[in-house]
Amino acid sequence: MAESITILVIVLTLYTLIPTFLMRVFSLGAYPKENTEHGIALTFDDGPDPKYTPILLDLLARHGVKATFFVLGSKAERYPDLILRMHNDGHLIGVHNYVHRTNALMMPWKVRKQINRTAEVIEKITGKSPQFYRPPWGVVNIFDFFLSRRFRIVLWSLIVGDWLNRTGKDKIKQRLFAQLQSGSVIVLHDSGDTLGADPDAPKLMIAALDEFLKETARRGFTFVRIDERFPLNEPEDRLRADRPKRKRWIAAVWLQWERFFQWLLHVQPIDPCNALLQFRLCRYHGKRIPLNDGQFIEPGDRVMELHLDNATLLDFGTKTRSTMQLAVQLIRAMERCLPHVSERLASDPTLHDVKGLYGVSIIHRGASQLGFTVSDLPKGIFLFCSKLYLRWLLYVIHPQGKRRLDTKTALLTPKMIAISANEVRRRYPSSSFHNPDLSPNPLTAGRGYDESMYQGM
């Protein structure tokens, strides 16, 4: 039971908690929230609503303000006249899923279906395909990063809790002005029938908005649509300007998660003096693995599940210029660590019945030279998630970053590597790690090593 809960926590963390955190804090995969001089973007979620959206549209028309509406496809189908009025009044219409359901609790193809169906509804009514998307509650899953190929994901920089009656008109207005800056992206809600919202809350929001728009006009603020705040043809150089700094922050956050992950699963280093190669002692639950020495790892066998320390990988990545160099360094570093594995197997009584070692990696070429059996992962959700996670990891640590993920994708397929405990003892007797000739410096970039297998990486 405890192991099942642990696995569930890990899955949810990888699937939605970390992606949402990265998107919210670092704007990874979404439009950045930094202030600009493009004006204030007023946005509305959860509509259209037959009672409150017409009142809101009248209010915006009186103040001459253009806004952006992130609508639900199911409501757009029921109230096409309101969608058409938004369009005709000069407002921008974006996607907010077909129904108000969090992406965290849907499989990726369900999310795509929700978004595409809503986009089709909007295009059928207005004749124009939407380009912008906001996930319900601003919660995403890890696959939503791929939505950027078609949609621009937009979050917000100012939120006031207007979906609750207890917030009240005065507090809504107070919060708006307290946080308001030129370039703010404000999110409000023109419907109160979603989970956690009060049905009549939009009435209070509209009353507060009326006073807010009068005051902002006196102060000289201007309002723009999201496509004016974040132009679709904005130069890529500007969008990429903060990526190096953002990537450093992402790496720092990721390493903190890794420490939590290691604590949660009792992952420990093979050698306390070299953190690169780590392991978790567990029972094997996969399919039978035939090994090169004629042995098998069977379901239920005790195994050392191998992990690489991501802080060390990040350090390697900063010292290399290509995937080839990174891969060769890692293989050489693994070769340096394996005698320590043999020593640990011989000296640690908790490992006396370990059948073998196994792990999953993208950088697996060359592992067979170290005695590992390299095999394909069975097709399914585990392969899919492993591929996604390991590519994400390569993006964080690799010197060429995202560019490597956009090319040579066939070379980035994760494989299972495995070796029996007996083979480790035979190939790497525990005394060998005292011999410098058998413990090469991992930063020699594979001097004397067969690098041809890495060409093209």
KOLKOLVEX-458340 format. One record per residue (C-alpha): residue in three letters; y negated, x, z. Coordinates in steps of 0.001 Angstrom, whole numbers, padded with zeros to 6 digits, always signed. Layout:
N
ALAYXZ ...
This chain:
457
MET+000000+000000+000000 ALA-002419+002769+000964 GLU-001634+004636-002272 SER-002278+001475-004325 ILE-005654+000997-002642 THR-006504+004644-003294 ILE-005621+004300-006965 LEU-007695+001099-007216 VAL-010706+002840-005652 ILE-010370+005737-008089 VAL-010040+003432-011100 LEU-013075+001343-010115 THR-015100+004465-009381 LEU-014329+006006-012757 TYR-014495+002742-014690 THR-017726+001293-013361 LEU-019313+002847-010244 ILE-020049+006294-011652 PRO-021100+005008-015125 THR-023453+002465-013521 PHE-024904+005117-011214 LEU-025460+007542-014094 MET-027076+004873-016247 ARG-029281+003525-013451 VAL-030401+006868-011996 PHE-030376+009187-015015 SER-030756+006624-017829 LEU-027611+008078-019403 GLY-026802+005914-022422 ALA-029806+003663-021773 TYR-033499+003831-022465 PRO-035290+006060-019951 LYS-037455+004463-017303 GLU-040233+007043-017163 ASN-043766+005698-017461 THR-045607+005939-020753 GLU-048783+004620-022242 HIS-046985+002074-024407 GLY-047890-000872-022164 ILE-045884-003120-019840 ALA-042678-004685-021103 LEU-042064-008154-019671 THR-038383-009162-019955 PHE-036454-012280-018974 ASP-032718-012603-018338 ASP-030113-015391-018117 GLY-031712-018004-020410 PRO-032411-019993-022335 ASP-032790-022783-019781 PRO-033671-026299-021032 LYS-035903-026963-018030 TYR-037719-023706-017363 THR-037724-021730-020633 PRO-040066-024185-022453 ILE-042508-024004-019512 LEU-042324-020217-019582 LEU-042905-020092-023337 ASP-045970-022331-022941 LEU-047290-020006-020233 LEU-046813-016888-022336 ALA-048508-018573-025290 ARG-051551-019468-023167 HIS-051916-015850-022051 GLY-051185-014417-025489 VAL-048332-012274-024103 LYS-045265-011254-026089 ALA-042067-010679-024120 THR-038383-009925-024563 PHE-035628-012429-023729 PHE-032097-011204-023020 VAL-030120-014378-023592 LEU-026588-015576-022969 GLY-024710-016510-026142 SER-023161-019648-024651 LYS-026613-021000-023792 ALA-028040-019940-027134 GLU-025370-022079-028816 ARG-026288-025063-026647 TYR-030053-024680-027047 PRO-030678-023183-030504 ASP-034108-024804-030663 LEU-035265-022661-027737 ILE-033958-019504-029391 LEU-035760-020424-032598 ARG-038960-021106-030671 MET-038768-017702-028964 HIS-038416-016091-032363 ASN-041180-018126-033985 ASP-043541-017438-031059 GLY-043161-013701-031723 HIS-040911-012772-028820 LEU-038010-010355-029108 ILE-034483-011599-028434 GLY-031766-009365-027028 VAL-028152-009778-025894 HIS-027106-010465-022283 ASN-023371-011216-022910 TYR-021927-014548-024001 VAL-021465-015679-020404 HIS-022964-014106-017286 ARG-019966-012002-016307 THR-020128-008412-015115 ASN-018795-005721-017431 ALA-017146-004080-014418 LEU-014515-006844-014314 MET-013827-007025-018045 MET-011766-004829-020318 PRO-013830-002987-022954 TRP-012672-005190-025850 LYS-013692-008290-023873 VAL-017174-006848-023404 ARG-017415-006096-027131 LYS-016313-009629-027942 GLN-018976-011073-025615 ILE-021725-008941-027119 ASN-020738-009411-030758 ARG-020330-013154-030373 THR-023782-013451-028820 ALA-025321-011271-031542 GLU-023750-013508-034198 VAL-025164-016627-032531 ILE-028665-015148-032387 GLU-028535-013940-035977 LYS-027296-017309-037200 ILE-030268-019063-035544 THR-033056-016569-036264 GLY-031765-014723-039319 LYS-032284-011448-037492 SER-029619-009320-035812 PRO-030489-008260-032239 GLN-030748-004527-031540 PHE-031151-004453-027764 TYR-028679-005205-024982 ARG-028894-005578-021211 PRO-025649-005891-019220 PRO-025565-008600-016521 TRP-026777-007237-013172 GLY-027276-003886-014919 VAL-023626-003040-014227 VAL-021634-001208-016899 ASN-018203+000253-017423 ILE-017506+003675-018881 PHE-016807+002298-022374 ASP-020292+000764-022590 PHE-021701+004198-023419 PHE-020204+003741-026896 LEU-022332+000632-027436 SER-025263+002899-028281 ARG-023855+003244-031808 ARG-025060-000304-032494 PHE-027247-001458-029594 ARG-029963+000115-027495 ILE-029178-000546-023837 VAL-032262-001400-021789 LEU-032417-001641-018011 TRP-035631-001981-015985 SER-038001-000121-013702 LEU-039362-003085-011735 ILE-037297-005867-010152 VAL-038610-008309-007545 GLY-035757-010605-006461 ASP-037230-013639-008216 TRP-033808-015338-008501 LEU-033971-016341-004803 ASN-036105-019172-003420 ARG-036708-017278-000187 THR-038588-014567-002080 GLY-041330-017086-002768 LYS-044281-017056-005147 ASP-046543-014849-003045 LYS-043894-012184-002436 ILE-042971-012082-006126 LYS-046600-011444-007036 GLN-047003-008917-004225 ARG-043925-006949-005345 LEU-045033-007001-008966 PHE-048392-005456-008164 ALA-046991-003042-005567 GLN-044713-001372-008135 LEU-046682-001976-011330 GLN-047573+000983-013561 SER-048400+001364-017209 GLY-045052+001634-018958 SER-043157-000522-016453 VAL-040196-002567-017651 ILE-040230-005766-015586 VAL-037154-007980-015282 LEU-037543-011649-014335 HIS-035206-014628-014712 ASP-035915-017906-016511 SER-032690-019582-015353 GLY-031235-020117-011899 ASP-027677-021181-012685 THR-025985-017775-012502 LEU-023933-016488-009576 GLY-026129-015715-006578 ALA-029273-017372-007981 ASP-031059-020461-006662 PRO-031352-023258-009263 ASP-035087-023825-008707 ALA-036083-020161-008319 PRO-037585-019975-011861 LYS-040213-022520-010825 LEU-041558-020087-008229 MET-041301-017177-010662 ILE-043357-019014-013293 ALA-046051-019911-010760 ALA-046266-016280-009613 LEU-046247-015027-013204 ASP-049206-017227-014116 GLU-051364-015632-011413 PHE-049974-012180-012213 LEU-050926-012445-015892 LYS-054458-013584-015036 GLU-054959-010618-012715 THR-053434-008042-015076 ALA-055712-009287-017860 ARG-058709-008648-015605 ARG-057415-005143-014869 GLY-056967-004349-018543 PHE-053158-004083-018692 THR-051436-004804-021990 PHE-047971-006276-022583 VAL-045526-005302-025302 ARG-042087-006218-026507 ILE-039178-003876-025803 ASP-039096-002715-029446 GLU-042745-001688-029053 ARG-042106-000043-025683 PHE-039079+001793-027127 PRO-039483+001868-030924 LEU-036230+001933-032856 ASN-037623+004675-035088 GLU-038776+006812-032154 PRO-038295+010502-033029 GLU-034994+011884-031775 ASP-036751+015010-030538 ARG-038596+012960-027969 LEU-035481+011107-026875 ARG-033675+014421-026399 ALA-036480+016159-024557 ASP-035128+015540-021065 ARG-031416+015818-021869 PRO-030835+019384-020561 LYS-032398+018537-017214 ARG-030582+015201-017119 LYS-027279+016890-017905 ARG-027742+019294-014999 TRP-028288+016363-012661 ILE-025260+014587-014093 ALA-023127+017667-013536 ALA-024347+017921-009943 VAL-023483+014292-009248 TRP-020119+014685-010933 LEU-019241+017678-008757 GLN-020043+015666-005643 TRP-017671+012986-006866 GLU-015010+015652-007444 ARG-015278+016771-003835 PHE-014788+013191-002697 PHE-011862+012817-005106 GLN-010220+015981-003752 TRP-010597+014760-000193 LEU-009308+011288-001015 LEU-006148+012485-002799 HIS-005564+015574-000638 VAL-006070+017921-003582 GLN-005983+021548-002429 PRO-006342+024972-004079 ILE-003250+027019-004847 ASP-005090+030132-003671 PRO-007892+029756-001090 CYS-009625+032733-002720 ASN-009566+031218-006222 ALA-010455+027539-006504 LEU-009691+027138-010226 LEU-006105+025870-010002 GLN-005524+023042-007551 PHE-002672+020654-006861 ARG-001692+017397-005237 LEU+001801+017015-003779 CYS+003247+013683-004858 ARG+006198+011809-006296 TYR+006423+011700-010066 HIS+006294+008121-011457 GLY+006225+008638-015229 LYS+008922+008865-017843 ARG+011552+011599-017719 ILE+010121+014967-018884 PRO+012531+017393-020600 LEU+011506+021003-019963 ASN+011945+024152-022051 ASP+014423+025673-019608 GLY+016800+022712-019884 GLN+015732+021024-016664 PHE+014077+017638-016293 ILE+011381+016135-014141 GLU+012707+012708-013190 PRO+010911+009690-011712 GLY+010900+010108-007942 ASP+010962+013929-008015 ARG+008468+015709-005790 VAL+006008+017585-007991 MET+002793+019556-007828 GLU+000263+017593-009871 LEU-002108+020200-011305 HIS-005892+019896-011362 LEU-008634+022302-012417 ASP-011683+022729-010214 ASN-014636+021354-012155 ALA-017197+023578-010430 THR-015308+026602-011742 LEU-015010+024986-015173 LEU-018752+024398-015230 ASP-019308+028064-014400 PHE-016971+029057-017239 GLY-018818+026725-019593 THR-022169+028352-018871 LYS-020734+031783-019756 THR-019139+030861-023079 ARG-020527+029932-026492 SER-017606+028036-027996 THR-014564+025960-027176 MET-012373+028848-028310 GLN-013830+031195-025727 LEU-013648+028526-023040 ALA-010016+027736-023846 VAL-008932+031376-023883 GLN-010702+032058-020609 LEU-008953+029109-018988 ILE-005522+030158-020221 ARG-006091+033708-018958 ALA-007308+032342-015634 MET-004195+030149-015423 GLU-002039+033210-016059 ARG-003814+034913-013180 CYS-003110+031942-010879 LEU+000584+031364-011615 PRO+001915+034241-009465 HIS+000059+032615-006579 VAL+001916+029384-007354 SER+005184+031287-007076 GLU+004075+032794-003767 ARG+003074+029362-002479 LEU+006438+027871-003473 ALA+008213+030645-001577 SER+006085+030604+001564 ASP+005063+026960+002072 PRO+007889+024927+003693 THR+006319+021651+002508 LEU+007007+022714-001093 HIS+010665+023690-000741 ASP+011920+020651-002688 VAL+009258+020641-005437 LYS+010981+020130-008793 GLY+008136+021237-011001 LEU+004456+021270-011892 TYR+002699+018983-014341 GLY-000773+018008-015462 VAL-002806+016486-018294 SER-005361+018488-020272 ILE-007317+018595-023524 ILE-007274+022407-023539 HIS-003503+022777-023769 ARG-003097+025167-026698 GLY-001645+028379-025367 ALA+000039+026703-022381 SER+003448+027103-024045 GLN+002963+030892-023991 LEU+002781+030613-020213 GLY+006111+028778-020084 PHE+004819+025211-020000 THR+006377+022415-022004 VAL+003618+020647-023958 SER+004320+017027-024875 ASP+002472+013961-026093 LEU+001414+011308-023643 PRO+002940+007881-024314 LYS+000559+005501-026067 GLY-001101+003055-023733 ILE-003936+002591-021293 PHE-003207+005859-019453 LEU-003583+007886-022657 PHE-006737+005994-023546 CYS-008311+006524-020112 SER-007174+010161-019963 LYS-008732+010843-023359 LEU-011990+009230-022320 TYR-012171+011027-018977 LEU-011281+014453-020356 ARG-013748+014137-023240 TRP-016408+013150-020759 LEU-015502+016189-018689 LEU-015724+018422-021759 TYR-019159+016953-022511 VAL-020345+017953-019029 ILE-018914+021496-018969 HIS-018886+022483-022627 PRO-021677+024767-023890 GLN-022106+022641-027035 GLY-022088+019355-025118 LYS-021992+016119-027082 ARG-021953+017861-030490 ARG-018388+019039-029892 LEU-017277+015479-029133 ASP-018689+014243-032423 THR-016602+016712-034460 LYS-012996+017896-034465 THR-011976+014835-032435 ALA-008347+015254-033487 LEU-008293+018505-031517 LEU-009387+016745-028344 THR-006233+014746-027667 PRO-004901+015187-024123 LYS-001340+016417-023709 MET+001016+016656-020786 ILE+001952+020169-019680 ALA+004896+020728-017348 ILE+007050+023559-016030 SER+009919+023657-013557 ALA+009507+025361-010198 ASN+012450+027625-011053 GLU+010754+028741-014270 VAL+007581+029578-012346 ARG+009579+031698-009915 ARG+011406+033452-012770 ARG+008341+034184-014925 TYR+005870+034901-012146 PRO+007558+036550-009145 SER+005304+036294-006122 SER+004795+040071-005967 SER+003147+040103-009400 PHE-000216+038879-008245 HIS-000695+042201-006485 ASN-000341+043944-009858 PRO-003716+044073-011657 ASP-001970+044358-015020 LEU-000483+040914-014495 SER-003721+039447-013174 PRO-006236+039869-015974 ASN-009879+039095-015475 PRO-010409+035554-016816 LEU-013829+036512-018173 THR-012460+039035-020665 ALA-012265+036129-023148 GLY-008627+036746-023913 ARG-008664+040398-024931 GLY-005279+041100-026498 TYR-004472+037390-026497 ASP-003495+035280-029476 GLU-006771+033513-030279 SER-005686+032163-033675 MET-004375+028962-032146 TYR-007894+028117-031007 GLN-009582+028556-034370 GLY-011487+025439-035350 MET-012047+024291-031794 
